[in-house]
Amino acid sequence: MARPTKQGIDYFPLDVGFLRDIKIRKITKACGLSSISILICLLSNVYRDDGYYLKWDNDQAFLVADDVGTSEDAVLEVVKKAVHVGLFDEHMWNEYKILTSRGIQERFFSAVSKRKQVFYRREFMLISVSSVNNLVSS
């Protein structure tokens, strides 16, 4: 029996300038130092599951808070600020309740470019994927 096709990725690049990025600095200034661990947890969830977006539901704030040892309110505050400063795309958040960005999508599709098949939802795309041969719209 064949193994199920994996959608997400096992690791993602974290730029050495992550903490110096103006968006991260604004989030940290507004939400405190615990926001860094919350953001890394959110990014890990994005890349691990669907790979290029995270569907937000009633349980996500609890799960992230539980993972990093903070409150659900703190997680919600960080998400709200991250959307506000443009770390996550505001239109995708408002329209679909997902966390994604152009940068997330570019890193993900670059990481999976050698896979035989990658599924994506056209309505969630912020980048052009026409240059990648292995994509299947679902």
C-alpha positions as CSV (number, residue, x, y, z in Angstrom):
1,M,0.0,0.0,0.0
2,A,1.4,3.4,-1.0
3,R,2.1,6.1,1.6
4,P,-0.3,9.0,1.6
5,T,1.0,12.1,-0.1
6,K,2.4,14.6,2.3
7,Q,1.2,18.2,1.8
8,G,3.2,20.2,4.3
9,I,6.9,20.4,4.8
10,D,9.1,19.2,7.7
11,Y,11.1,22.4,8.1
12,F,11.1,26.0,6.8
13,P,13.7,28.7,6.6
14,L,13.7,31.4,9.2
15,D,15.6,34.4,8.0
16,V,18.5,35.6,10.1
17,G,16.9,39.0,10.1
18,F,13.6,37.7,11.5
19,L,13.8,39.7,14.7
20,R,15.0,42.8,12.9
21,D,12.0,42.8,10.5
22,I,9.9,45.9,11.0
23,K,6.7,43.8,11.1
24,I,8.1,41.5,13.8
25,R,9.3,44.5,15.8
26,K,5.9,46.2,15.7
27,I,4.2,43.0,16.8
28,T,6.8,42.5,19.6
29,K,6.4,46.1,20.8
30,A,2.6,45.8,20.9
31,C,2.2,42.3,22.2
32,G,5.4,41.6,24.2
33,L,8.3,39.1,23.9
34,S,6.0,36.1,24.0
35,S,4.7,37.1,20.6
36,I,7.9,35.7,19.1
37,S,7.2,32.2,20.2
38,I,3.6,32.6,19.2
39,L,4.6,33.7,15.7
40,I,7.1,30.8,15.3
41,C,4.4,28.4,16.4
42,L,1.9,29.8,13.9
43,L,4.4,29.6,11.1
44,S,5.3,26.0,12.1
45,N,1.6,25.2,11.9
46,V,1.2,26.9,8.5
47,Y,4.1,25.0,6.9
48,R,3.4,21.6,8.7
49,D,-0.2,21.1,7.8
50,D,-1.3,22.6,4.4
51,G,2.0,24.1,3.8
52,Y,1.1,27.6,2.6
53,Y,-1.9,28.6,4.8
54,L,-3.4,27.9,8.1
55,K,-7.2,27.7,8.4
56,W,-8.2,29.6,11.5
57,D,-11.0,28.0,13.6
58,N,-12.2,28.1,17.2
59,D,-9.5,25.7,18.4
60,Q,-6.4,27.3,16.9
61,A,-5.9,29.9,19.6
62,F,-6.2,27.3,22.3
63,L,-3.7,24.9,20.5
64,V,-1.1,27.6,20.0
65,A,-1.5,28.9,23.5
66,D,-1.1,25.4,24.9
67,D,2.0,24.8,22.8
68,V,3.8,28.0,23.9
69,G,2.4,28.3,27.4
70,T,0.4,31.5,27.1
71,S,-3.2,32.6,27.0
72,E,-5.6,32.3,24.1
73,D,-6.1,36.1,24.4
74,A,-2.4,36.6,23.8
75,V,-2.5,34.5,20.7
76,L,-5.5,36.3,19.4
77,E,-3.8,39.7,20.0
78,V,-0.7,38.6,18.1
79,V,-2.7,37.3,15.2
80,K,-4.7,40.5,15.1
81,K,-1.5,42.6,15.1
82,A,0.2,40.4,12.6
83,V,-2.6,40.8,10.2
84,H,-2.7,44.6,10.9
85,V,1.0,45.1,10.1
86,G,0.9,42.8,7.0
87,L,2.8,39.8,8.2
88,F,-0.3,37.8,7.2
89,D,-2.5,38.9,4.3
90,E,-5.4,41.0,5.5
91,H,-7.7,40.1,2.6
92,M,-7.2,36.4,3.1
93,W,-7.9,36.8,6.8
94,N,-11.1,38.7,6.3
95,E,-12.4,36.7,3.4
96,Y,-11.4,33.1,4.3
97,K,-10.1,33.2,7.9
98,I,-6.7,31.9,6.9
99,L,-3.2,32.9,7.8
100,T,-1.0,33.2,4.7
101,S,1.2,35.7,2.9
102,R,3.1,36.1,-0.4
103,G,6.4,35.2,1.5
104,I,4.9,32.0,3.0
105,Q,3.6,30.9,-0.3
106,E,6.9,31.6,-2.1
107,R,8.9,29.7,0.5
108,F,6.5,26.7,0.4
109,F,6.2,26.3,-3.3
110,S,10.0,26.7,-3.6
111,A,10.5,24.0,-1.0
112,V,8.1,21.5,-2.8
113,S,9.2,22.3,-6.4
114,K,10.6,18.8,-6.8
115,R,7.5,16.9,-5.6
116,K,5.5,15.0,-8.1
117,Q,2.3,16.6,-7.1
118,V,1.3,19.5,-4.9
119,F,-2.3,20.5,-4.2
120,Y,-3.5,24.0,-3.7
121,R,-6.6,26.1,-3.6
122,R,-6.7,28.7,-6.3
123,E,-8.7,31.1,-4.3
124,F,-6.0,31.2,-1.6
125,M,-3.2,32.0,-3.9
126,L,-1.3,35.3,-3.6
127,I,1.4,34.3,-6.1
128,S,1.5,33.0,-9.6
129,V,2.1,29.3,-9.7
130,S,2.2,28.9,-13.4
131,S,5.9,28.4,-13.4
132,V,5.6,25.3,-11.2
133,N,4.8,22.1,-13.1
134,N,3.7,19.8,-10.3
135,L,0.7,21.8,-9.1
136,V,-2.9,20.5,-9.0
137,S,-5.7,22.9,-8.1
138,S,-8.2,21.3,-5.8
